[in-house]
């Protein structure tokens, strides 16, 4: 049966309480305060495409946190004896796919493959900090954080500004740090009586970056190999028209990045010809030093006038206040008596700040956002077994994981941020040509676009077995299209709806074409199979034995049914194969002994007792909760399966979005208390500034956890399609219905929160 999602306007979907929430009071209540640097996570300012990580001084004086952007990527030199032609002509191995060979991007020339895995790599564009000086001509002093007294640092979430205060040898120092909201710039205001005494200034430094590290966390790049890269600086561009006082070009291999500095009059000197650190000193005696530091991929024109610190501050104020006031908002504290309400509210507020800094850019983010380059691939397939075993890791720095794009971005739909959500269309439109080529030319499928799992800004597929055989990311564009349509303003003209539908139609067609082509008709069973070879959500099964995984089958049906409905709505032709595959996909696998859904068809009957199968993402709970009611999924069997997951899964090995996914399942299963428990699970922690802790499995931060938390809260408050209007009676006295929060101990107020699919 065709599952057609009903388009409901934002006004009817949104949850709005009778009394306005004091958003400013609630947001600023959770302003992070530190009295010492964290060795793991910085405080951040940023705009989604650019972020600056700060230590306790508001800069990077003692800890070299990152200055990362969505555009700052470079390629390393080629491996010895290899040329661009070797890179361009790389071919991986071919595996049998139902009687024909399919070529993948792994198993080729090892040196070329590792270069492709490691490149391009994201660059830490620099380091900006305080320099403490000996006024008697002794140069820079060796000052440590321990030498500072009365340290106190506050991040004003409402305006996106860090204020850092401390005393040094009895003199107060105050540093404020803001980020441009439209460029890759920071504004710094340094105030202290040490300035006119010649005891305090700024430095800028530049690290070496390459793709050799397995991961770069908590810091990115190296400052101890100056001979491997070059910097040059120029003071001649300040010609009376522009206001840039210093320009520094930083060259790494064949890539050059540019730093431009404006602000209070200053002198700049290079500390050493063999180093890349520069010292900036206020030129005229004054107790305040302001500087704007801009980073760009190409030199700024000589006439460029960088904005003042005051202008950047005003821009930051306006942009952040608009974000807080005009988006969806949830208050779980005001009327709740559950002692955990404040911690959940803290996670919500801090996550809302950090996802805008790290995940709201022009393209898909890293799992570590713009904090560091923290990721590696821990699994490889051992052909002699039926199980994916841990092997020696190959580094995969700076990858953009498209399967995580759902968790990074979908929550913006529920929190009424349509302009951020719309970046998904540009991503898929950009990746479409390479994905069409991958599916049809490289792999020989009849039609469609095969979206990559791991990629870079070009959209190519990063080599690796899991990277090539994972496939649950394929229906994601259909979900983003549905959410963009639902996010149109109330009473939008039909022409606007038609524009959105037509815009997405080529991407939806290419997505579903591949889904139909990928399914293999099994003449012996009379159904269409998915795989082998495939990797499932949990990435822990042997791909050549993995056929018809349960979650992927359900997501495939969901995607094909909604793709057909989308094209029908604009009177476009729909290939008959889409419906044939959807209606004749293999049934979800069921255990012969317990009658519950299984991870994939043919898995061992006792897989529930095998640690290797129950120690990673528990995607079986995604059948209800993450996915809406879907053809082919029996709700009773899915509920009983989820109960067994809750009882048997090795939760101690779960991390990140696993816990919100469990909460989504509990929410749609009418177990709101359990849903809240999962969101506050002790193995799902957030640090003092709201960074989602990676734990033993992945480095910190792990931002799919933040996005998944917000998606779960949004659905638990705003409800979902098909939810009965009388699901509870708590929508009184200015409080929202919040159908998936317990009645006992919780009262929730919400504004502008949309229902989930």
C-alpha positions, 0 to 999 in steps of 0.5 A: 500500500502506498504510504503517502505523507500528508503535507501539513502547514507549519501552523497546524504542526507547530506546538505553541504555548499560550504564554511566551517563554522568556527565552533570553533568561532561559538561554543565558541561565546556561551560559558556560563559565570556566575557570581553567582551560579544558584539555579536550574541548574549547569554547567556540564562536562561529557561524557554521562555515567558520569556527574559532576554538578558545582556551581560558584566555579567549584566544589560543594562548596556551592550547592550540585549538582549531580555526576551521572552515568549510572551505579550508582543505588541501592536498598532500604531495603525491606518494613517491613515484606517483603522479596525478594520472595515478590518482585519476586512474585509481581503480579498486577491486570488483566483487560479485553482485548477483552474477556480475562484477561491480567495481568499488573504490577499495582494494586498488594500489595501496599507496594511491588508495591511502592518499585518496583516503587522506586527501583532501584534508581539512586545514587548521588555518592558524593560531591566535594568542596573547604574548607576555613581554619583558618591557626591558627588551627581553622578548617574550616571557615563558608564561603558563596558565598557572601564572594567571590568577582570578581566571573567569571565562563566560560564553554569552550564548545569546550573542555569541561572545566570549569574555575572558578575565584574569589577572597577571602580576596584579594587573587585570586583562580582559579579552572579548572574542566574537566571530563574523556571521558572514565571513571567516573572521574573528574580532578581538578586544584586548583591554589591560594596563599591561598594554601601554607598559609594553608587557602584552600583545598578540601573536599569530602562528601557523601549523603544518597540516597533512593527512598522515594522522589517524585523527587530529583531536583535540588539536589539528596540525603541528607547530614543531615542523616549520621547515615543512611549510612557509609563510610570508608577510606583507605590509605594503597593501595598506594604501589609504583605501583599504584598512588591512595592515598586515597580510600573511600567506601560508603555503602548505604543499601546493595550497596557500591560505591567506590571513589579513589583519586590521584594527588598532594601529600595530607593529608586526614582526616575525619572531624568527626566520625559521618559525611562523610566529608573528608578534603584534604590538599596539603602536600607540600607548593605549589600554585597549587593542582591537584586532580583526583577523580574517582568513581566506582562500585567496588574497583580499583586494588591496581596497578591502576594508575589513569590518571593525570589531564593533561591527562584527559584535553588532552583527553577531548580536543580531544574528544570534538573537534572531536565531534564538527568537525566531526559531523553535524553542522548548522549556522543560524546566519552568513547570517540571518537578523531575530533578533532571529537568535542568540538565535536559534543558542545559543539553538542549540550549547548549546543543542548539548553540553548538549545532549552529556553530558546527553543523549549519554550514553550506555542506555536510559537516564532520562528525567532530564539526569545526572543533577538530578532525577527529575520526578513524575507521575501526572496522574491516572485513575478514573474508574467512568469517561471517563477522566484521572484525577489527583490523589495523585502522587506516586513517580517514581524516576530515571525511564528511559522512553522508549517512550522518547527514540525517542526524546533523541536519534533520532536527533543524526542520523540527526547530523551524530553521528552514534556511539551514535545512535548505543547504541539503538541496545544494549538497545533493545537487552538487553531488549528483553528477559524481553519484550518477557516474558512480552508479551507472558508469563505475558500477554498472547499475541500470539507472540512478545516483548512488550517494556516497557514504564518506566523501569530501567537498567534491562528492567523490567516494572515499576508498574503503570497504564500509565506505562503499558497501554501506547504503542506508544513506541512500533515501536521505534526500527524500526525507530532506525534501519532505521536511523542506516542503513541510517547513514552508510558511503558513498559507504559502501560495501553491506556486511556492509549494510547486517550486519546492517539489520541482526543485527536488524532483531530479534528485528524488528521481535519481535517488529512487532510480538507483534504489529500484535498480539496486534491488535484485529480483530473486527468481527462486523466492519471487521477491527483490533482495537488498544485497549481498554485498552490503554493510548494515547500519551497525557495520558489524556483519560480513557483507558477502553474507548480508542479505535483506537487513531489516532497517534498510528494507523498511527505509527502502520501502519508505523512500520508494513510496514517498518518491512515487508520491512526490512525482505524482504530485507534480504530474511527472511520470513514475517508472513502473519498476519503483512500485514493483520493487516497493511492493515486492521487496523481501519481507523483513527477516524474522527469527524462526524461534522467537518471531522477532525481527532479525538484523538480516536474513540468515543471521544466526538464530542466537545472534541476540547472545552473540556480542559481536552483533549486539554491541553497535548501533541498535538499528532494529529499534529504528523500525518504529520511532526513527521511521514512521509507520511503514508498509511491511513493518508489523507494529506489534512485532517491532514493539516486541523486538524493541523490548528485546533490544532494550533487554539484551543489547550491550548498551555500554558499547553504544554512543552518540545518536544511539540513545536518541534513536532509542528514545524515538522508539520509546516515544512512539511506543508510548513509553515516555518515561523510558524515552526521557531516560535514554536522553539522560543516559549516563553513557550519553554525556555532554561536557560543561560547554555542551560538547557531546562526549565521544567516549571510548569509541570515538573522539570528542566531540561527536555532533551526531549525538547533539543533532539526534538529541534535538531531533528526539526532543523536537518529536517528543514535544511536537508529535508526529504524523498520525498522532491522535489529537487527544493523545494526552490532556496536558496542553493546559495552563500554557503548557504544550501537549508534549506527547512523549514526555511523562505526565508525572514530573514534566510540564513542557512549554514550546514555541514553533516546534514542528511535528516529525514525519 
